[in-house]
C-alpha cells in the first residue's frame, strides 16, 4: 500500500466546490472527495505554519510539541515522526516542497527531501546562500539560464494581500515544480518497495501570484462580500493595521480585495489541476488503485472575514482546514460532520490505513473507525490556541459550537456553528464551556487558571518551557 500526503499551505477548510463555496472551483479535489471520505469538521489547533506542521508531522498536540505560537529558528527535535515510522516500516520515503522545520535541511525521518519553503525572512538573511536550503531556486536559475533569477522577482511579499500574476513561464512556477518532481520520483522510485510521498505546496499562501489564466478566471467574477461579524469592530478593530501591505486586520478597498481573492483562488484552481496531473500519472504507472491519498492544509486564511487576514486567529476561515482521505479501505461518498478532526490525527490515520503500527504516546487518533462508521467521534471537543497580539487566544469546539477566550483582555466569545457557520453573532460567555477551558488550562505555566478561575493578563510565549 502506497501513501501520498498532500499538505497545502493556508487553504481554508471551506474553499472546495464540494463544500458549496461560492467562489472556489476545485473539480478534481471534489472528485477525490466523492471517491473517499471528507472530514468536514477538521481543524488546526494552532493555526500557523510552524506549530501546525509540528503536530502534522508528529501526531502530537501543541502542548506536547510545546509550540503554542510561531517562532523561527527553533530546532525540530522529535525523534518519532510520520516519515520515520514509514521509513522504519520499509517504505521509500520522499518529501517534495515545503516542510518549514529548522534547521531547514532536517530530514525529519524522510530518506530524501527536495526542499522549497517559499520566502522565509529568517532563511533569507544575507550573506547566507539561500540556495543551500532551497532546491527549487537553483533549479529555477538553471532552467532560465539567469544566475540571479528568483521567485521574488515580482516583488510580492510572502504575507502580502497585494496580488499579481506569475511573471515567468507556468512550467517554472513553484507549485508546478512540485508535481514535476513528484512525477520524476514515480519514474525513479524503487519498485520493490511501497512509498510514502509527501507533497508540500507553499501556495495558496501568499504571494498571490498564480499563473495568468488562473488569476484572470476570478478577477472579474462577482464575489460575495466576506462575512463580518457584528462583534468584529469591537474585538478586532483595535488591531487594525490597514497601512500595511500584509495586514492582519484591515478594510481593503473593493478593488484590492477583489485582486487578493483572485490571487488566492487562482492558486487553488492551479493546484487543483496540478493534482489531477499527478493523480493521472499515478494511474499511468498502475499505482492509483493501491495508493492512499490524504489532502490537508496546515491552516486557513481569513481573507477578509471580519476584516481580518492571514491566520493565527481561531475563527473558521483561519482554524478550519480541508481533510480528504481516499484509497483502498476508505469509504467513498462519505462526509463526516459530527467528529472533530485535527492535524495530529493525520499520522495515526495514515499509519493505520497502511497497516503499520501506530507508536505509543501520540495525542492524535486514527480516523479510520470514524470513516468506516465503527465509531461516532474521536474526541468530545478540541482545544486550540495561538499566541498573537501579545496574548494567547484559546478556543474549544465540538464542531457544533465554538468558545473563544482572549487571555490578554479576558474577552469570551461563543458561536453556534450550525446556525451561524460564518460566526456573525457572538452569543457571549457560557459557564459550561468556560469550565471546560479551566479544566484544560489548569496547571499551565502561564498561570491562566488560579483558584479555579480564568486569569487574564498573564505573560505568554510562543514556546512552553
C-alpha positions in Angstrom: 0.0 0.0 0.0 1.5 3.4 -1.1 0.6 6.6 0.8 0.7 10.2 -0.5 0.2 13.0 1.9 -0.5 16.4 0.3 -0.3 19.4 2.5 -1.2 22.8 1.0 -0.4 25.9 2.9 -3.1 28.3 4.1 -6.0 26.6 2.3 -9.3 27.4 4.0 -11.5 24.5 5.1 -14.5 25.8 3.1 -12.5 26.5 -0.1 -13.7 23.5 -2.0 -16.5 23.2 -4.5 -17.9 20.2 -2.6 -18.2 22.4 0.4 -20.5 24.7 -1.5 -18.0 27.5 -1.7 -19.4 30.4 -3.8 -16.0 31.2 -5.4 -13.5 28.3 -5.3 -13.5 26.0 -8.4 -11.9 22.6 -7.5 -13.5 19.9 -9.7 -10.7 17.4 -9.3 -10.5 17.7 -5.5 -14.3 17.5 -5.5 -14.0 14.2 -7.3 -11.4 12.9 -4.9 -13.7 13.8 -2.0 -16.6 11.9 -3.7 -14.4 8.9 -4.1 -13.4 8.9 -0.5 -14.2 10.4 2.9 -14.3 14.1 3.7 -13.9 15.3 7.3 -15.9 18.4 7.3 -15.0 19.5 10.9 -11.2 19.3 10.7 -9.1 22.0 12.4 -5.6 23.2 13.0 -5.3 23.6 16.8 -2.5 26.1 16.5 -3.2 27.8 13.1 0.2 29.0 11.8 2.8 27.1 9.8 5.4 26.0 12.3 3.2 24.8 15.2 0.6 23.3 12.9 3.2 21.3 11.0 4.8 20.1 14.2 1.5 18.4 15.0 1.1 17.1 11.5 4.5 15.5 11.4 4.5 14.1 15.0 0.9 13.2 15.9 1.2 15.4 19.0 -0.9 18.3 20.4 0.6 21.7 20.7 1.1 21.3 24.4 3.2 18.1 23.7 5.3 19.8 21.0 5.5 22.9 23.3 4.8 25.0 20.2 1.8 27.3 21.0 2.7 30.1 18.6 5.0 31.0 15.7 8.8 31.2 16.3 11.5 30.7 13.7 14.9 29.1 14.4 13.7 26.5 17.0 15.2 23.1 16.3 12.8 20.4 15.2 13.9 17.7 17.8 11.2 15.0 17.5 12.7 11.5 17.0 9.3 9.9 16.1 7.6 11.4 13.1 5.2 10.2 10.4 8.2 9.9 8.0 10.4 8.0 10.5 7.6 5.5 11.0 7.0 4.8 7.3 10.8 4.6 6.8 11.0 2.1 9.7 8.1 0.2 8.1 10.1 -0.5 4.9 8.7 2.4 2.8 10.7 4.5 0.4 10.1 8.0 1.8 10.4 11.2 -0.1 9.4 14.8 0.7 9.0 17.5 -2.0 8.2 21.1 -1.3 7.5 22.9 2.0 8.5 21.3 5.3 9.2 24.5 7.4 11.4 23.0 10.0 14.7 24.1 11.5 17.5 23.5 10.6 16.0 23.7 7.2 17.8 20.6 5.9 16.5 18.4 8.7 15.1 15.3 7.1 12.6 14.6 10.0 12.7 10.9 9.1 12.5 11.1 5.3 15.1 9.3 3.3 15.3 12.2 0.8 14.0 15.8 0.8 13.6 18.2 -2.2 13.0 21.5 -0.3 11.2 24.7 -1.1 9.8 26.5 1.9 8.9 29.7 0.0 10.1 33.1 1.0 11.1 32.9 4.7 12.7 36.1 6.0 14.6 34.0 8.6 16.1 31.8 6.0 17.0 34.5 3.5 19.1 36.7 5.7 22.3 37.8 3.9 25.1 36.8 3.5 23.6 33.3 3.7 23.3 31.5 0.4 19.6 30.6 0.1 20.5 28.0 -2.5 21.9 25.9 0.3 18.4 25.5 1.9 16.2 25.7 -1.2 16.3 23.1 -4.1 13.8 25.0 -6.2 15.8 28.2 -6.6 19.0 26.6 -8.1 16.7 24.6 -10.4 14.9 27.9 -11.4 18.2 29.5 -12.2 19.4 26.5 -14.2 16.2 26.4 -16.3 16.1 30.2 -17.0 19.8 30.5 -17.6 19.8 33.5 -15.3 22.1 33.1 -12.3 20.2 35.8 -10.4 16.7 34.6 -11.2 14.5 34.5 -8.1 10.9 33.6 -7.2 10.8 37.1 -5.6 11.5 38.8 -8.8 7.9 40.0 -9.0 8.3 41.9 -5.6 5.2 40.3 -4.0 5.8 39.6 -0.3 5.1 36.3 1.4 2.3 37.6 3.6 1.1 40.4 1.3 -2.5 40.9 0.2 -1.1 42.5 -3.0 -1.6 40.2 -6.0 -0.2 40.0 -9.5 0.2 37.0 -11.9 3.3 34.8 -12.0 6.0 36.6 -14.1 7.6 33.6 -15.6 6.6 30.5 -17.7 4.0 28.5 -15.9 6.3 25.4 -16.0 8.6 27.3 -13.7 6.0 28.1 -11.0 6.9 26.6 -7.6 3.6 24.7 -7.5 4.3 23.2 -10.9 7.8 22.3 -9.9 6.4 20.1 -7.0 4.3 18.0 -9.3 7.1 17.7 -11.9 9.4 16.4 -9.2 6.7 14.1 -8.0 6.4 12.6 -11.4 10.2 12.1 -11.5 10.0 10.4 -8.2 7.4 7.9 -9.6 9.7 7.3 -12.5 12.8 6.6 -10.5 11.4 5.0 -7.3 12.4 1.6 -6.1 9.6 -0.6 -7.4 10.3 -3.3 -4.9 9.1 -1.1 -2.0 5.9 0.8 -1.2 6.4 4.5 -1.0 5.4 7.3 1.3 5.4 10.6 -0.7 4.8 14.0 0.9 3.9 16.9 -1.4 4.2 20.2 0.5 2.7 23.1 -1.6 3.6 26.5 -0.4 0.5 28.0 -2.1 -2.2 29.3 -1.8 -0.2 31.0 0.9 0.9 34.4 -0.4 2.5 35.7 -2.6 -0.7 35.7 -4.6 1.0 35.1 -7.9 -0.8 32.3 -9.7 -0.4 31.9 -13.5 -2.2 34.5 -15.6 -5.1 32.2 -16.6 -5.8 31.2 -13.0 -5.8 34.9 -11.9 -7.9 36.1 -14.7 -10.7 33.5 -14.3 -11.6 35.1 -10.9 -10.5 38.7 -11.4 -13.8 40.0 -12.8 -16.3 37.4 -11.4 -18.8 38.6 -8.9 -17.8 37.7 -5.4 -20.0 37.9 -2.3 -18.6 40.1 0.4 -16.7 38.4 3.1 -18.7 37.8 6.3 -18.2 40.4 9.0 -19.5 39.6 12.5 -21.4 42.2 14.4 -18.7 41.9 17.1 -15.8 42.5 14.7 -15.3 46.2 15.2 -15.2 45.8 19.0 -12.9 42.7 19.1 -10.6 43.2 16.1 -11.0 46.9 15.4 -8.2 47.9 17.8 -5.8 45.6 16.0 -6.3 47.4 12.6 -3.1 47.8 10.6 -4.6 48.8 7.3 -1.5 50.8 6.4 0.5 47.6 5.8 0.6 45.6 2.6 0.4 42.5 4.7 -2.2 43.5 7.3 -3.7 41.3 10.0 -6.8 43.5 10.3 -7.8 45.9 7.6 -10.6 47.2 5.4 -9.2 46.9 1.9 -10.7 48.8 -1.0 -13.1 46.7 -3.1 -10.5 46.7 -5.9 -7.6 45.5 -3.7 -9.8 42.8 -2.1 -11.0 41.5 -5.4 -7.4 41.2 -6.6 -6.3 39.5 -3.4 -9.2 37.0 -3.7 -8.5 36.4 -7.4 -4.9 35.6 -6.5 -5.8 33.3 -3.6 -8.5 31.3 -5.5 -6.3 31.4 -8.6 -3.7 29.4 -6.7 -6.4 27.0 -5.6 -7.5 26.3 -9.1 -3.9 25.9 -10.3 -3.2 23.4 -7.6 -6.4 21.5 -8.3 -5.3 21.0 -11.9 -1.8 20.0 -10.9 -3.1 17.4 -8.5 -5.1 16.0 -11.3 -1.9 15.8 -13.4 -0.2 13.9 -10.5 -3.2 11.5 -10.0 -3.3 10.7 -13.7 0.4 9.9 -13.6 -0.2 7.6 -10.6 -2.8 5.8 -12.8 -0.4 5.6 -15.7 2.0 3.7 -13.5 -0.8 1.4 -12.3 -0.5 2.8 -8.8 -3.8 4.6 -8.4 -5.7 1.7 -7.0 -3.2 0.7 -4.3 -2.4 4.2 -3.1 -4.0 6.1 -0.2 -4.3 9.9 -0.8 -4.6 12.3 2.1 -5.2 16.0 1.4 -4.9 18.6 4.2 -3.8 22.1 4.9 -1.7 23.4 7.8 -4.2 26.2 8.5 -6.6 28.5 6.6 -6.7 32.1 5.5 -9.1 34.7 6.9 -9.1 36.6 3.5 -11.2 39.5 4.8 -13.6 37.6 7.1 -14.4 40.0 9.9 -11.9 42.4 8.2 -9.1 40.0 9.2 -6.4 38.5 7.1 -3.7 35.8 7.3 -4.1 33.2 10.1 -3.4 32.5 13.9 -6.9 33.5 15.0 -9.4 30.8 16.0 -12.2 31.8 13.6 -13.3 29.3 10.9 -11.5 30.9 8.0 -8.2 30.5 9.8 -8.6 27.4 12.0 -10.7 25.1 9.9 -8.8 23.0 7.3 -9.8 20.6 4.4 -9.2 17.0 5.2 -9.8 14.4 2.4 -8.9 10.7 2.6 -9.2 8.4 -0.4 -7.9 4.9 -1.3 -8.3 1.2 -0.6 -10.3 0.6 2.6 -11.6 4.2 2.7 -15.4 4.5 2.3 -16.5 6.6 -0.7 -19.1 9.3 -0.8 -18.8 9.8 2.9 -18.9 13.1 4.7 -18.1 13.2 8.4 -19.8 16.1 10.0 -20.1 15.2 13.7 -16.5 14.3 14.6 -13.8 16.9 15.2 -10.6 16.0 13.5 -7.2 17.7 13.9 -3.8 17.7 12.2 -2.4 15.4 14.9 -4.8 12.7 13.6 -3.1 12.5 10.2 -0.1 10.4 11.3 -2.0 7.7 13.2 -4.7 7.6 10.5 -2.2 7.0 7.6 -0.1 4.5 9.6 -3.3 2.6 10.4 -4.5 2.7 6.8 -1.2 1.3 5.7 -1.3 -1.5 8.2 1.7 -0.2 10.2 1.8 0.0 14.0 0.9 3.4 15.5 3.5 4.3 18.1 2.5 4.8 21.7 2.3 8.2 23.2 0.6 10.1 20.3 -2.1 12.6 21.1 -3.8 12.0 17.7 -6.2 9.2 16.9 -6.8 7.2 13.8 -9.9 8.4 12.0 -10.5 5.2 10.1 -13.0 3.8 12.7 -15.0 7.1 12.3 -14.8 6.9 8.5 -16.0 3.3 8.5 -18.9 4.0 10.8 -17.4 1.9 13.6 -17.0 4.9 16.0 -19.1 8.1 16.3 -16.4 10.6 17.3 -12.7 10.9 18.1 -12.9 13.5 20.9 -15.6 15.3 22.9 -14.1 18.6 21.9 -10.9 20.1 20.7 -8.7 22.7 22.4 -6.7 25.1 20.2 -4.7 28.2 20.9 -2.2 30.6 19.4 0.0 33.4 20.9 -0.6 36.6 18.9 -1.1 40.3 19.5 0.7 40.0 22.9 -1.7 37.4 24.3 -2.9 33.9 23.8 -6.2 33.2 22.1 -7.7 29.9 23.1 -10.7 28.1 21.5 -12.7 25.0 22.2 -15.0 23.4 19.7 -17.1 20.2 19.3 -17.9 21.1 15.7 -21.3 22.5 16.7 -20.3 25.3 18.9 -17.1 27.3 19.4 -15.9 29.1 22.6 -13.1 31.6 22.4 -11.1 33.2 25.2 -8.6 36.1 24.7 -6.1 35.7 27.5 -5.0 39.4 27.4 -8.4 41.0 27.7 -10.4 38.2 29.2 -13.0 38.5 26.3 -15.2 35.5 25.9 -17.0 34.6 22.6 -19.3 31.8 21.6 -20.7 30.8 18.3 -23.4 28.4 17.1 -21.6 26.8 14.1 -24.7 25.0 12.9 -27.0 28.0 12.7 -24.2 30.6 12.3 -21.4 29.0 10.3 -19.8 32.3 9.5 -19.6 33.4 13.1 -21.6 36.5 12.7 -23.4 36.5 16.1 -21.4 36.4 19.3 -23.5 34.6 21.9 -21.2 35.6 24.7 -19.9 33.7 27.8 -21.0 30.2 28.6 -20.4 28.6 32.0 -20.1 25.0 30.6 -17.5 26.0 28.0 -15.7 28.2 30.5 -15.4 25.3 32.9 -14.1 23.0 30.2 -11.4 25.6 29.3 -10.5 26.0 33.0 -10.0 22.2 33.3 -7.9 22.2 30.1 -5.6 25.1 31.2 -5.3 24.2 34.9 -1.6 23.7 35.7 -0.3 25.6 32.6 2.9 27.5 33.4 1.5 30.8 32.2 -0.9 30.8 35.2 -4.1 31.1 33.1 -6.0 29.5 35.9 -5.9 30.4 39.6 -8.3 29.2 42.3 -10.5 27.6 39.7 -11.0 30.7 37.6 -9.6 32.1 34.4 -7.0 34.8 34.9 -6.4 37.4 32.2 -3.3 39.5 31.5 -0.7 36.8 32.1 2.5 36.8 30.2 2.7 34.4 27.2 5.4 32.9 24.9 5.2 31.0 21.6 7.1 28.1 23.3 6.1 26.4 26.5 9.0 25.7 28.9 
